[in-house]
Structure formats: C-alpha cells, structure tokens
Amino acid sequence: MKKLFCSIFGHHFSVSKKVTSHIKEYSCLHCGKQVTTDVSGNLSTLTPELREINRTLEHIYQKRHASHSHPQHQVA
Ligand SMILES: [Zn+2]
C-alpha cells in the first residue's frame, strides 16, 4: 500500500544526508526509496556506484572546507 501511495502521489523525499552544498541524498518517507542529486543536478536512484561517488565527493568537499572556520552560505 505504501508503494501504491507513492505511485499515485509521488515520493515524499526528505534529505537523509548532505554530501556537498549542491549534492544531497534523500529517502522517501513512505517507501524508503533512496535517491541522490547527480552531477547534472537531477535526482537519480541511489545505486552503490552513486553512493561511492558521493562518499568521494563528500571527502573532497570536507577537505576543501576544513580550513574555513566560518562556514559561509553559498548561493548555488
Ligand atoms: Zn516513496
């Protein structure tokens, strides 16, 4: 029934993980489907490959921002 709900009303994605300022992972509150922002800014199903890419991006992102003591809000 939960998946039927999603197929009728669409998934209700909530951010599950912030990877970078532009890329986030989401999971559906109703069925648990996981998606992520891909490099072109669209939502893609979170595959093990994309999850791996996100871990790499997250690592690079945190490294790059580690020296900033005052996190600044970036306008996309
Ligand atoms: Zn769903």
N, CA, C, O and the ligand as a Tripos MOL2 file, in Angstrom:
@<TRIPOS>MOLECULE
protein
  305   303    77     0     0
PROTEIN
NO_CHARGES

@<TRIPOS>ATOM
      1 N           0.8290   -1.2210    0.0000 N.3       1 MET1
      2 CA          0.0000    0.0000    0.0000 C.3       1 MET1
      3 C           0.8550    1.2590    0.0000 C.2       1 MET1
      4 O           0.4990    2.2700   -0.6050 O.2       1 MET1
      5 N           1.9790    1.1810    0.6830 N.am      2 LYS2
      6 CA          2.8410    2.3570    0.7580 C.3       2 LYS2
      7 C           3.4100    2.7040   -0.6060 C.2       2 LYS2
      8 O           3.5130    3.8740   -0.9770 O.2       2 LYS2
      9 N           3.7820    1.6570   -1.3520 N.am      3 LYS3
     10 CA          4.3270    1.9200   -2.6810 C.3       3 LYS3
     11 C           3.2270    2.4210   -3.6120 C.2       3 LYS3
     12 O           3.4740    3.2310   -4.5060 O.2       3 LYS3
     13 N           2.0250    1.9350   -3.3910 N.am      4 LEU4
     14 CA          0.8980    2.4160   -4.1840 C.3       4 LEU4
     15 C           0.6960    3.8990   -3.9280 C.2       4 LEU4
     16 O           0.4480    4.6680   -4.8570 O.2       4 LEU4
     17 N           0.8020    4.2920   -2.6850 N.am      5 PHE5
     18 CA          0.6850    5.7000   -2.3080 C.3       5 PHE5
     19 C           1.6850    6.5250   -3.1100 C.2       5 PHE5
     20 O           1.3370    7.5710   -3.6580 O.2       5 PHE5
     21 N           2.9230    6.0540   -3.1770 N.am      6 CYS6
     22 CA          3.9700    6.7880   -3.8870 C.3       6 CYS6
     23 C           3.6890    6.8440   -5.3840 C.2       6 CYS6
     24 O           3.9540    7.8520   -6.0390 O.2       6 CYS6
     25 N           3.1530    5.7600   -5.9130 N.am      7 SER7
     26 CA          2.9090    5.7400   -7.3520 C.3       7 SER7
     27 C           1.7720    6.6820   -7.7230 C.2       7 SER7
     28 O           1.6830    7.1450   -8.8600 O.2       7 SER7
     29 N           0.9090    6.9610   -6.7610 N.am      8 ILE8
     30 CA         -0.1970    7.8910   -7.0220 C.3       8 ILE8
     31 C           0.2170    9.3290   -6.7200 C.2       8 ILE8
     32 O           0.0170   10.2300   -7.5340 O.2       8 ILE8
     33 N           0.7860    9.5240   -5.5590 N.am      9 PHE9
     34 CA          1.0730   10.8840   -5.1060 C.3       9 PHE9
     35 C           2.5330   11.3000   -5.3150 C.2       9 PHE9
     36 O           2.8830   12.4680   -5.1470 O.2       9 PHE9
     37 N           3.3700   10.3420   -5.6790 N.am     10 GLY10
     38 CA          4.7920   10.6410   -5.8270 C.3      10 GLY10
     39 C           5.5070   10.4260   -4.5090 C.2      10 GLY10
     40 O           4.8970   10.4010   -3.4400 O.2      10 GLY10
     41 N           6.7990   10.2730   -4.6140 N.am     11 HIS11
     42 CA          7.5950   10.0590   -3.4050 C.3      11 HIS11
     43 C           7.6720   11.3320   -2.5860 C.2      11 HIS11
     44 O           7.6210   12.4390   -3.1240 O.2      11 HIS11
     45 N           7.7930   11.1640   -1.2970 N.am     12 HIS12
     46 CA          7.9570   12.2950   -0.3860 C.3      12 HIS12
     47 C           9.3820   12.2400    0.1450 C.2      12 HIS12
     48 O           9.6500   11.6590    1.1970 O.2      12 HIS12
     49 N          10.2910   12.8600   -0.6070 N.am     13 PHE13
     50 CA         11.7050   12.7650   -0.2630 C.3      13 PHE13
     51 C          12.0820   13.7420    0.8390 C.2      13 PHE13
     52 O          11.6580   14.8970    0.8570 O.2      13 PHE13
     53 N          12.8850   13.2410    1.7440 N.am     14 SER14
     54 CA         13.4300   14.0500    2.8160 C.3      14 SER14
     55 C          14.9440   13.8640    2.8070 C.2      14 SER14
     56 O          15.4280   12.7520    2.6010 O.2      14 SER14
     57 N          15.6900   14.9340    3.0260 N.am     15 VAL15
     58 CA         17.1480   14.8490    2.9740 C.3      15 VAL15
     59 C          17.6510   13.8750    4.0350 C.2      15 VAL15
     60 O          17.3630   14.0390    5.2210 O.2      15 VAL15
     61 N          18.3970   12.8710    3.6090 N.am     16 SER16
     62 CA         18.9390   11.9030    4.5570 C.3      16 SER16
     63 C          20.4160   12.1710    4.8130 C.2      16 SER16
     64 O          20.9530   11.8090    5.8600 O.2      16 SER16
     65 N          21.0640   12.8090    3.8440 N.am     17 LYS17
     66 CA         22.4860   13.0990    4.0240 C.3      17 LYS17
     67 C          22.8940   14.2400    3.1250 C.2      17 LYS17
     68 O          22.5580   14.2680    1.9410 O.2      17 LYS17
     69 N          23.6290   15.1930    3.7030 N.am     18 LYS18
     70 CA         24.1770   16.2610    2.8940 C.3      18 LYS18
     71 C          25.5810   15.8670    2.4680 C.2      18 LYS18
     72 O          26.4550   15.6610    3.3110 O.2      18 LYS18
     73 N          25.8000   15.7600    1.1710 N.am     19 VAL19
     74 CA         27.1080   15.3520    0.6610 C.3      19 VAL19
     75 C          27.9830   16.5770    0.4430 C.2      19 VAL19
     76 O          29.0730   16.6790    1.0070 O.2      19 VAL19
     77 N          27.5000   17.5090   -0.3800 N.am     20 THR20
     78 CA         28.1620   18.8020   -0.5570 C.3      20 THR20
     79 C          27.0600   19.8570   -0.5070 C.2      20 THR20
     80 O          25.9010   19.5410   -0.2350 O.2      20 THR20
     81 N          27.4270   21.1130   -0.7720 N.am     21 SER21
     82 CA         26.4050   22.1600   -0.7500 C.3      21 SER21
     83 C          25.3960   21.9760   -1.8730 C.2      21 SER21
     84 O          24.2910   22.5140   -1.8110 O.2      21 SER21
     85 N          25.7690   21.2210   -2.8960 N.am     22 HIS22
     86 CA         24.8680   21.0420   -4.0370 C.3      22 HIS22
     87 C          24.2760   19.6360   -4.1040 C.2      22 HIS22
     88 O          23.2190   19.4300   -4.7000 O.2      22 HIS22
     89 N          24.9490   18.6910   -3.5020 N.am     23 ILE23
     90 CA         24.5390   17.2960   -3.6450 C.3      23 ILE23
     91 C          24.0620   16.7420   -2.3110 C.2      23 ILE23
     92 O          24.7640   16.8170   -1.3020 O.2      23 ILE23
     93 N          22.8710   16.1920   -2.3240 N.am     24 LYS24
     94 CA         22.3110   15.5950   -1.1230 C.3      24 LYS24
     95 C          21.7100   14.2370   -1.4600 C.2      24 LYS24
     96 O          21.3490   13.9560   -2.6040 O.2      24 LYS24
     97 N          21.6150   13.4110   -0.4360 N.am     25 GLU25
     98 CA         20.9140   12.1470   -0.5940 C.3      25 GLU25
     99 C          19.5580   12.2850    0.0830 C.2      25 GLU25
    100 O          19.4270   12.9330    1.1210 O.2      25 GLU25
    101 N          18.5660   11.6710   -0.5180 N.am     26 TYR26
    102 CA         17.2110   11.7530    0.0070 C.3      26 TYR26
    103 C          16.6430   10.3560    0.1690 C.2      26 TYR26
    104 O          17.0280    9.4310   -0.5460 O.2      26 TYR26
    105 N          15.7280   10.2100    1.1100 N.am     27 SER27
    106 CA         14.9840    8.9610    1.1700 C.3      27 SER27
    107 C          13.5040    9.2890    1.2780 C.2      27 SER27
    108 O          13.1180   10.2870    1.8860 O.2      27 SER27
    109 N          12.6800    8.4360    0.6790 N.am     28 CYS28
    110 CA         11.2400    8.6540    0.6870 C.3      28 CYS28
    111 C          10.6850    8.2760    2.0610 C.2      28 CYS28
    112 O          10.9770    7.2040    2.5920 O.2      28 CYS28
    113 N           9.8850    9.1730    2.6190 N.am     29 LEU29
    114 CA          9.3260    8.9330    3.9480 C.3      29 LEU29
    115 C           8.3280    7.7850    3.9440 C.2      29 LEU29
    116 O           8.0480    7.1990    4.9900 O.2      29 LEU29
    117 N           7.7940    7.4620    2.7810 N.am     30 HIS30
    118 CA          6.7390    6.4460    2.7090 C.3      30 HIS30
    119 C           7.2500    5.0580    2.3470 C.2      30 HIS30
    120 O           6.8380    4.0640    2.9450 O.2      30 HIS30
    121 N           8.1520    4.9910    1.3640 N.am     31 CYS31
    122 CA          8.5950    3.6630    0.9210 C.3      31 CYS31
    123 C          10.0790    3.4260    1.1360 C.2      31 CYS31
    124 O          10.5570    2.3060    0.9580 O.2      31 CYS31
    125 N          10.8320    4.4870    1.5250 N.am     32 GLY32
    126 CA         12.2480    4.3060    1.8130 C.3      32 GLY32
    127 C          13.1410    4.3450    0.5900 C.2      32 GLY32
    128 O          14.3450    4.1100    0.6950 O.2      32 GLY32
    129 N          12.5660    4.6410   -0.5780 N.am     33 LYS33
    130 CA         13.3740    4.7330   -1.7910 C.3      33 LYS33
    131 C          14.4230    5.8220   -1.6090 C.2      33 LYS33
    132 O          14.1320    6.9120   -1.1150 O.2      33 LYS33
    133 N          15.6680    5.5000   -2.0230 N.am     34 GLN34
    134 CA         16.7520    6.4690   -1.8580 C.3      34 GLN34
    135 C          17.1900    7.0180   -3.2010 C.2      34 GLN34
    136 O          17.3810    6.2800   -4.1680 O.2      34 GLN34
    137 N          17.3450    8.3280   -3.2340 N.am     35 VAL35
    138 CA         17.8200    8.9820   -4.4470 C.3      35 VAL35
    139 C          18.9160    9.9670   -4.0590 C.2      35 VAL35
    140 O          19.1090   10.2770   -2.8830 O.2      35 VAL35
    141 N          19.6190   10.4440   -5.0600 N.am     36 THR36
    142 CA         20.6560   11.4400   -4.8060 C.3      36 THR36
    143 C          20.6890   12.4310   -5.9480 C.2      36 THR36
    144 O          20.2600   12.1270   -7.0610 O.2      36 THR36
    145 N          21.1970   13.6100   -5.6710 N.am     37 THR37
    146 CA         21.4310   14.5700   -6.7330 C.3      37 THR37
    147 C          22.6290   14.0810   -7.5290 C.2      37 THR37
    148 O          23.6740   13.7880   -6.9480 O.2      37 THR37
    149 N          22.5000   13.9890   -8.8390 N.am     38 ASP38
    150 CA         23.6640   13.5840   -9.6220 C.3      38 ASP38
    151 C          24.4080   14.8220  -10.1190 C.2      38 ASP38
    152 O          24.0260   15.9520   -9.8110 O.2      38 ASP38
    153 N          25.4740   14.6000  -10.8890 N.am     39 VAL39
    154 CA         26.3340   15.7140  -11.3060 C.3      39 VAL39
    155 C          25.5970   16.7520  -12.1390 C.2      39 VAL39
    156 O          25.9990   17.9150  -12.1690 O.2      39 VAL39
    157 N          24.5280   16.3520  -12.8130 N.am     40 SER40
    158 CA         23.7830   17.3140  -13.6280 C.3      40 SER40
    159 C          22.6350   17.9490  -12.8610 C.2      40 SER40
    160 O          21.8530   18.7110  -13.4290 O.2      40 SER40
    161 N          22.5310   17.6390  -11.5690 N.am     41 GLY41
    162 CA         21.5330   18.3000  -10.7420 C.3      41 GLY41
    163 C          20.1810   17.6190  -10.7230 C.2      41 GLY41
    164 O          19.2310   18.1270  -10.1270 O.2      41 GLY41
    165 N          20.0910   16.4630  -11.3770 N.am     42 ASN42
    166 CA         18.8300   15.7230  -11.3600 C.3      42 ASN42
    167 C          18.8500   14.6760  -10.2540 C.2      42 ASN42
    168 O          19.9080   14.3240   -9.7320 O.2      42 ASN42
    169 N          17.6780   14.1920   -9.9090 N.am     43 LEU43
    170 CA         17.6040   13.1340   -8.9070 C.3      43 LEU43
    171 C          17.7390   11.7780   -9.5800 C.2      43 LEU43
    172 O          17.0180   11.4730  -10.5300 O.2      43 LEU43
    173 N          18.6630   10.9700   -9.0850 N.am     44 SER44
    174 CA         18.8560    9.6250   -9.5960 C.3      44 SER44
    175 C          18.6960    8.6360   -8.4650 C.2      44 SER44
    176 O          18.9680    8.9530   -7.3070 O.2      44 SER44
    177 N          18.2570    7.4390   -8.8000 N.am     45 THR45
    178 CA         18.1970    6.3830   -7.8040 C.3      45 THR45
    179 C          19.5830    6.1530   -7.2230 C.2      45 THR45
    180 O          20.5710    6.0560   -7.9500 O.2      45 THR45
    181 N          19.6350    6.0690   -5.9070 N.am     46 LEU46
    182 CA         20.9300    5.9190   -5.2450 C.3      46 LEU46
    183 C          21.4320    4.4890   -5.3850 C.2      46 LEU46
    184 O          21.0330    3.5920   -4.6420 O.2      46 LEU46
    185 N          22.3090    4.3030   -6.3470 N.am     47 THR47
    186 CA         22.9230    2.9910   -6.5640 C.3      47 THR47
    187 C          24.2010    2.9080   -5.7370 C.2      47 THR47
    188 O          24.7080    3.9310   -5.2780 O.2      47 THR47
    189 N          24.7260    1.7020   -5.5430 N.am     48 PRO48
    190 CA         26.0030    1.5710   -4.8230 C.3      48 PRO48
    191 C          27.1050    2.4100   -5.4760 C.2      48 PRO48
    192 O          27.9740    2.9470   -4.7890 O.2      48 PRO48
    193 N          27.0630    2.5160   -6.8040 N.am     49 GLU49
    194 CA         28.0690    3.3090   -7.5190 C.3      49 GLU49
    195 C          27.9420    4.7930   -7.1580 C.2      49 GLU49
    196 O          28.9350    5.4590   -6.8650 O.2      49 GLU49
    197 N          26.7010    5.2980   -7.1830 N.am     50 LEU50
    198 CA         26.4860    6.7100   -6.8570 C.3      50 LEU50
    199 C          26.8170    6.9910   -5.3980 C.2      50 LEU50
    200 O          27.3350    8.0540   -5.0580 O.2      50 LEU50
    201 N          26.5090    6.0200   -4.5420 N.am     51 ARG51
    202 CA         26.8110    6.1760   -3.1270 C.3      51 ARG51
    203 C          28.3340    6.2970   -2.9340 C.2      51 ARG51
    204 O          28.8240    7.0810   -2.1210 O.2      51 ARG51
    205 N          29.0460    5.4950   -3.7090 N.am     52 GLU52
    206 CA         30.5060    5.5170   -3.6560 C.3      52 GLU52
    207 C          31.0390    6.8660   -4.1470 C.2      52 GLU52
    208 O          31.9510    7.4400   -3.5520 O.2      52 GLU52
    209 N          30.4560    7.3610   -5.2380 N.am     53 ILE53
    210 CA         30.8480    8.6700   -5.7750 C.3      53 ILE53
    211 C          30.5820    9.7500   -4.7300 C.2      53 ILE53
    212 O          31.4060   10.6410   -4.5230 O.2      53 ILE53
    213 N          29.4310    9.6650   -4.0790 N.am     54 ASN54
    214 CA         29.0790   10.6610   -3.0650 C.3      54 ASN54
    215 C          30.0610   10.6440   -1.8950 C.2      54 ASN54
    216 O          30.4250   11.6930   -1.3620 O.2      54 ASN54
    217 N          30.4880    9.4330   -1.4980 N.am     55 ARG55
    218 CA         31.4420    9.3440   -0.3930 C.3      55 ARG55
    219 C          32.7410   10.0590   -0.7760 C.2      55 ARG55
    220 O          33.3560   10.7390    0.0450 O.2      55 ARG55
    221 N          33.1450    9.8900   -2.0450 N.am     56 THR56
    222 CA         34.3610   10.5410   -2.5340 C.3      56 THR56
    223 C          34.1750   12.0510   -2.5660 C.2      56 THR56
    224 O          35.0350   12.7990   -2.1010 O.2      56 THR56
    225 N          33.0500   12.4950   -3.1150 N.am     57 LEU57
    226 CA         32.7680   13.9280   -3.1850 C.3      57 LEU57
    227 C          32.7090   14.5490   -1.7970 C.2      57 LEU57
    228 O          33.2090   15.6500   -1.5670 O.2      57 LEU57
    229 N          32.0920   13.8210   -0.8840 N.am     58 GLU58
    230 CA         31.9560   14.3070    0.4910 C.3      58 GLU58
    231 C          33.3430   14.4910    1.1120 C.2      58 GLU58
    232 O          33.6110   15.4760    1.7990 O.2      58 GLU58
    233 N          34.2020   13.5280    0.8530 N.am     59 HIS59
    234 CA         35.5600   13.5680    1.3880 C.3      59 HIS59
    235 C          36.3150   14.7850    0.8460 C.2      59 HIS59
    236 O          36.9590   15.5160    1.6000 O.2      59 HIS59
    237 N          36.2260   14.9900   -0.4760 N.am     60 ILE60
    238 CA         36.8850   16.1310   -1.1200 C.3      60 ILE60
    239 C          36.3030   17.4350   -0.5860 C.2      60 ILE60
    240 O          37.0280   18.3830   -0.2800 O.2      60 ILE60
    241 N          34.9890   17.4570   -0.4840 N.am     61 TYR61
    242 CA         34.3030   18.6730   -0.0380 C.3      61 TYR61
    243 C          34.7190   19.0430    1.3870 C.2      61 TYR61
    244 O          35.0100   20.2050    1.6710 O.2      61 TYR61
    245 N          34.7450   18.0670    2.2650 N.am     62 GLN62
    246 CA         35.0860   18.3400    3.6610 C.3      62 GLN62
    247 C          36.5450   18.7570    3.7890 C.2      62 GLN62
    248 O          36.8930   19.5940    4.6220 O.2      62 GLN62
    249 N          37.3800   18.1720    2.9660 N.am     63 LYS63
    250 CA         38.7980   18.5100    2.9610 C.3      63 LYS63
    251 C          38.9810   19.9650    2.5360 C.2      63 LYS63
    252 O          39.7380   20.7220    3.1430 O.2      63 LYS63
    253 N          38.2640   20.3290    1.4780 N.am     64 ARG64
    254 CA         38.3690   21.6570    0.9100 C.3      64 ARG64
    255 C          37.8590   22.7240    1.8700 C.2      64 ARG64
    256 O          38.3370   23.8580    1.8780 O.2      64 ARG64
    257 N          36.8770   22.3340    2.6790 N.am     65 HIS65
    258 CA         36.2570   23.3110    3.5640 C.3      65 HIS65
    259 C          36.7690   23.2210    5.0050 C.2      65 HIS65
    260 O          36.3140   23.9440    5.8910 O.2      65 HIS65
    261 N          37.7130   22.3280    5.2090 N.am     66 ALA66
    262 CA         38.2070   22.1080    6.5640 C.3      66 ALA66
    263 C          38.9120   23.3380    7.1250 C.2      66 ALA66
    264 O          38.8950   23.5700    8.3340 O.2      66 ALA66
    265 N          39.5420   24.1380    6.2340 N.am     67 SER67
    266 CA         40.3060   25.2880    6.6930 C.3      67 SER67
    267 C          39.4280   26.4810    7.0110 C.2      67 SER67
    268 O          39.8840   27.4430    7.6310 O.2      67 SER67
    269 N          38.1690   26.4270    6.5920 N.am     68 HIS68
    270 CA         37.2590   27.5400    6.8660 C.3      68 HIS68
    271 C          36.6140   27.3690    8.2390 C.2      68 HIS68
    272 O          35.8340   26.4440    8.4630 O.2      68 HIS68
    273 N          36.9470   28.2620    9.1370 N.am     69 SER69
    274 CA         36.3690   28.1770   10.4730 C.3      69 SER69
    275 C          34.9560   28.7470   10.4980 C.2      69 SER69
    276 O          34.1620   28.4360   11.3860 O.2      69 SER69
    277 N          34.6530   29.5930    9.5040 N.am     70 HIS70
    278 CA         33.3090   30.1700    9.4340 C.3      70 HIS70
    279 C          32.6370   29.6760    8.1650 C.2      70 HIS70
    280 O          32.8400   30.2440    7.0920 O.2      70 HIS70
    281 N          31.8510   28.6390    8.2780 N.am     71 PRO71
    282 CA         31.1660   28.1290    7.0890 C.3      71 PRO71
    283 C          30.2490   29.1950    6.4860 C.2      71 PRO71
    284 O          29.3710   29.7320    7.1620 O.2      71 PRO71
    285 N          30.4640   29.4830    5.2400 N.am     72 GLN72
    286 CA         29.6490   30.5120    4.6060 C.3      72 GLN72
    287 C          28.5680   29.8710    3.7540 C.2      72 GLN72
    288 O          28.7620   28.8320    3.1230 O.2      72 GLN72
    289 N          27.4360   30.5270    3.7630 N.am     73 HIS73
    290 CA         26.3440   30.0190    2.9450 C.3      73 HIS73
    291 C          26.6270   30.3370    1.4910 C.2      73 HIS73
    292 O          26.8200   31.4970    1.1290 O.2      73 HIS73
    293 N          26.6530   29.3130    0.6580 N.am     74 GLN74
    294 CA         26.9210   29.5400   -0.7480 C.3      74 GLN74
    295 C          25.6230   29.5700   -1.5390 C.2      74 GLN74
    296 O          24.7590   28.7060   -1.3890 O.2      74 GLN74
    297 N          25.5110   30.5750   -2.3760 N.am     75 VAL75
    298 CA         24.3450   30.6550   -3.2340 C.3      75 VAL75
    299 C          24.6370   29.8410   -4.4970 C.2      75 VAL75
    300 O          25.6260   30.0830   -5.1890 O.2      75 VAL75
    301 N          23.7950   28.9100   -4.7760 N.am     76 ALA76
    302 CA         24.0380   27.9860   -5.8900 C.3      76 ALA76
    303 C          24.0280   28.7140   -7.2320 C.2      76 ALA76
    304 O          24.2160   28.0890   -8.2760 O.2      76 ALA76
    305 ZN          8.0940    6.5690   -1.9860 Zn       77 ZN77
@<TRIPOS>BOND
     1     1     2 1
     2     2     3 1
     3     3     4 2
     4     3     5 am
     5     5     6 1
     6     6     7 1
     7     7     8 2
     8     7     9 am
     9     9    10 1
    10    10    11 1
    11    11    12 2
    12    11    13 am
    13    13    14 1
    14    14    15 1
    15    15    16 2
    16    15    17 am
    17    17    18 1
    18    18    19 1
    19    19    20 2
    20    19    21 am
    21    21    22 1
    22    22    23 1
    23    23    24 2
    24    23    25 am
    25    25    26 1
    26    26    27 1
    27    27    28 2
    28    27    29 am
    29    29    30 1
    30    30    31 1
    31    31    32 2
    32    31    33 am
    33    33    34 1
    34    34    35 1
    35    35    36 2
    36    35    37 am
    37    37    38 1
    38    38    39 1
    39    39    40 2
    40    39    41 am
    41    41    42 1
    42    42    43 1
    43    43    44 2
    44    43    45 am
    45    45    46 1
    46    46    47 1
    47    47    48 2
    48    47    49 am
    49    49    50 1
    50    50    51 1
    51    51    52 2
    52    51    53 am
    53    53    54 1
    54    54    55 1
    55    55    56 2
    56    55    57 am
    57    57    58 1
    58    58    59 1
    59    59    60 2
    60    59    61 am
    61    61    62 1
    62    62    63 1
    63    63    64 2
    64    63    65 am
    65    65    66 1
    66    66    67 1
    67    67    68 2
    68    67    69 am
    69    69    70 1
    70    70    71 1
    71    71    72 2
    72    71    73 am
    73    73    74 1
    74    74    75 1
    75    75    76 2
    76    75    77 am
    77    77    78 1
    78    78    79 1
    79    79    80 2
    80    79    81 am
    81    81    82 1
    82    82    83 1
    83    83    84 2
    84    83    85 am
    85    85    86 1
    86    86    87 1
    87    87    88 2
    88    87    89 am
    89    89    90 1
    90    90    91 1
    91    91    92 2
    92    91    93 am
    93    93    94 1
    94    94    95 1
    95    95    96 2
    96    95    97 am
    97    97    98 1
    98    98    99 1
    99    99   100 2
   100    99   101 am
   101   101   102 1
   102   102   103 1
   103   103   104 2
   104   103   105 am
   105   105   106 1
   106   106   107 1
   107   107   108 2
   108   107   109 am
   109   109   110 1
   110   110   111 1
   111   111   112 2
   112   111   113 am
   113   113   114 1
   114   114   115 1
   115   115   116 2
   116   115   117 am
   117   117   118 1
   118   118   119 1
   119   119   120 2
   120   119   121 am
   121   121   122 1
   122   122   123 1
   123   123   124 2
   124   123   125 am
   125   125   126 1
   126   126   127 1
   127   127   128 2
   128   127   129 am
   129   129   130 1
   130   130   131 1
   131   131   132 2
   132   131   133 am
   133   133   134 1
   134   134   135 1
   135   135   136 2
   136   135   137 am
   137   137   138 1
   138   138   139 1
   139   139   140 2
   140   139   141 am
   141   141   142 1
   142   142   143 1
   143   143   144 2
   144   143   145 am
   145   145   146 1
   146   146   147 1
   147   147   148 2
   148   147   149 am
   149   149   150 1
   150   150   151 1
   151   151   152 2
   152   151   153 am
   153   153   154 1
   154   154   155 1
   155   155   156 2
   156   155   157 am
   157   157   158 1
   158   158   159 1
   159   159   160 2
   160   159   161 am
   161   161   162 1
   162   162   163 1
   163   163   164 2
   164   163   165 am
   165   165   166 1
   166   166   167 1
   167   167   168 2
   168   167   169 am
   169   169   170 1
   170   170   171 1
   171   171   172 2
   172   171   173 am
   173   173   174 1
   174   174   175 1
   175   175   176 2
   176   175   177 am
   177   177   178 1
   178   178   179 1
   179   179   180 2
   180   179   181 am
   181   181   182 1
   182   182   183 1
   183   183   184 2
   184   183   185 am
   185   185   186 1
   186   186   187 1
   187   187   188 2
   188   187   189 am
   189   189   190 1
   190   190   191 1
   191   191   192 2
   192   191   193 am
   193   193   194 1
   194   194   195 1
   195   195   196 2
   196   195   197 am
   197   197   198 1
   198   198   199 1
   199   199   200 2
   200   199   201 am
   201   201   202 1
   202   202   203 1
   203   203   204 2
   204   203   205 am
   205   205   206 1
   206   206   207 1
   207   207   208 2
   208   207   209 am
   209   209   210 1
   210   210   211 1
   211   211   212 2
   212   211   213 am
   213   213   214 1
   214   214   215 1
   215   215   216 2
   216   215   217 am
   217   217   218 1
   218   218   219 1
   219   219   220 2
   220   219   221 am
   221   221   222 1
   222   222   223 1
   223   223   224 2
   224   223   225 am
   225   225   226 1
   226   226   227 1
   227   227   228 2
   228   227   229 am
   229   229   230 1
   230   230   231 1
   231   231   232 2
   232   231   233 am
   233   233   234 1
   234   234   235 1
   235   235   236 2
   236   235   237 am
   237   237   238 1
   238   238   239 1
   239   239   240 2
   240   239   241 am
   241   241   242 1
   242   242   243 1
   243   243   244 2
   244   243   245 am
   245   245   246 1
   246   246   247 1
   247   247   248 2
   248   247   249 am
   249   249   250 1
   250   250   251 1
   251   251   252 2
   252   251   253 am
   253   253   254 1
   254   254   255 1
   255   255   256 2
   256   255   257 am
   257   257   258 1
   258   258   259 1
   259   259   260 2
   260   259   261 am
   261   261   262 1
   262   262   263 1
   263   263   264 2
   264   263   265 am
   265   265   266 1
   266   266   267 1
   267   267   268 2
   268   267   269 am
   269   269   270 1
   270   270   271 1
   271   271   272 2
   272   271   273 am
   273   273   274 1
   274   274   275 1
   275   275   276 2
   276   275   277 am
   277   277   278 1
   278   278   279 1
   279   279   280 2
   280   279   281 am
   281   281   282 1
   282   282   283 1
   283   283   284 2
   284   283   285 am
   285   285   286 1
   286   286   287 1
   287   287   288 2
   288   287   289 am
   289   289   290 1
   290   290   291 1
   291   291   292 2
   292   291   293 am
   293   293   294 1
   294   294   295 1
   295   295   296 2
   296   295   297 am
   297   297   298 1
   298   298   299 1
   299   299   300 2
   300   299   301 am
   301   301   302 1
   302   302   303 1
   303   303   304 2
@<TRIPOS>SUBSTRUCTURE
     1 MET1         2 RESIDUE 1 A MET
     2 LYS2         6 RESIDUE 1 A LYS
     3 LYS3        10 RESIDUE 1 A LYS
     4 LEU4        14 RESIDUE 1 A LEU
     5 PHE5        18 RESIDUE 1 A PHE
     6 CYS6        22 RESIDUE 1 A CYS
     7 SER7        26 RESIDUE 1 A SER
     8 ILE8        30 RESIDUE 1 A ILE
     9 PHE9        34 RESIDUE 1 A PHE
    10 GLY10       38 RESIDUE 1 A GLY
    11 HIS11       42 RESIDUE 1 A HIS
    12 HIS12       46 RESIDUE 1 A HIS
    13 PHE13       50 RESIDUE 1 A PHE
    14 SER14       54 RESIDUE 1 A SER
    15 VAL15       58 RESIDUE 1 A VAL
    16 SER16       62 RESIDUE 1 A SER
    17 LYS17       66 RESIDUE 1 A LYS
    18 LYS18       70 RESIDUE 1 A LYS
    19 VAL19       74 RESIDUE 1 A VAL
    20 THR20       78 RESIDUE 1 A THR
    21 SER21       82 RESIDUE 1 A SER
    22 HIS22       86 RESIDUE 1 A HIS
    23 ILE23       90 RESIDUE 1 A ILE
    24 LYS24       94 RESIDUE 1 A LYS
    25 GLU25       98 RESIDUE 1 A GLU
    26 TYR26      102 RESIDUE 1 A TYR
    27 SER27      106 RESIDUE 1 A SER
    28 CYS28      110 RESIDUE 1 A CYS
    29 LEU29      114 RESIDUE 1 A LEU
    30 HIS30      118 RESIDUE 1 A HIS
    31 CYS31      122 RESIDUE 1 A CYS
    32 GLY32      126 RESIDUE 1 A GLY
    33 LYS33      130 RESIDUE 1 A LYS
    34 GLN34      134 RESIDUE 1 A GLN
    35 VAL35      138 RESIDUE 1 A VAL
    36 THR36      142 RESIDUE 1 A THR
    37 THR37      146 RESIDUE 1 A THR
    38 ASP38      150 RESIDUE 1 A ASP
    39 VAL39      154 RESIDUE 1 A VAL
    40 SER40      158 RESIDUE 1 A SER
    41 GLY41      162 RESIDUE 1 A GLY
    42 ASN42      166 RESIDUE 1 A ASN
    43 LEU43      170 RESIDUE 1 A LEU
    44 SER44      174 RESIDUE 1 A SER
    45 THR45      178 RESIDUE 1 A THR
    46 LEU46      182 RESIDUE 1 A LEU
    47 THR47      186 RESIDUE 1 A THR
    48 PRO48      190 RESIDUE 1 A PRO
    49 GLU49      194 RESIDUE 1 A GLU
    50 LEU50      198 RESIDUE 1 A LEU
    51 ARG51      202 RESIDUE 1 A ARG
    52 GLU52      206 RESIDUE 1 A GLU
    53 ILE53      210 RESIDUE 1 A ILE
    54 ASN54      214 RESIDUE 1 A ASN
    55 ARG55      218 RESIDUE 1 A ARG
    56 THR56      222 RESIDUE 1 A THR
    57 LEU57      226 RESIDUE 1 A LEU
    58 GLU58      230 RESIDUE 1 A GLU
    59 HIS59      234 RESIDUE 1 A HIS
    60 ILE60      238 RESIDUE 1 A ILE
    61 TYR61      242 RESIDUE 1 A TYR
    62 GLN62      246 RESIDUE 1 A GLN
    63 LYS63      250 RESIDUE 1 A LYS
    64 ARG64      254 RESIDUE 1 A ARG
    65 HIS65      258 RESIDUE 1 A HIS
    66 ALA66      262 RESIDUE 1 A ALA
    67 SER67      266 RESIDUE 1 A SER
    68 HIS68      270 RESIDUE 1 A HIS
    69 SER69      274 RESIDUE 1 A SER
    70 HIS70      278 RESIDUE 1 A HIS
    71 PRO71      282 RESIDUE 1 A PRO
    72 GLN72      286 RESIDUE 1 A GLN
    73 HIS73      290 RESIDUE 1 A HIS
    74 GLN74      294 RESIDUE 1 A GLN
    75 VAL75      298 RESIDUE 1 A VAL
    76 ALA76      302 RESIDUE 1 A ALA
    77 ZN77       305 GROUP 0 **** ****
